[in-house]
Amino acid sequence: MALCALFYSWVCNWGVAVSELQNMTKAQLIKEVEAITLLLDEAQTLS
């Protein structure tokens, strides 16, 4: 359930995220992807 809510909020923020991604450097982008991956792993562990 928590994972669904997390995913839903992530999708809702997708438009903002895309515009932010376009302004990021490759290094920043890699850090963001790692952070999202960690969040998803944590959410799956909790649910």
Summary of the structure (lengths in Angstrom):
residues: 47
radius of gyration: 11.8
end to end distance: 6.7
largest distance: 33.4
contacts: 95
relative contact order: 0.17
helix: 89%
strand: 0%
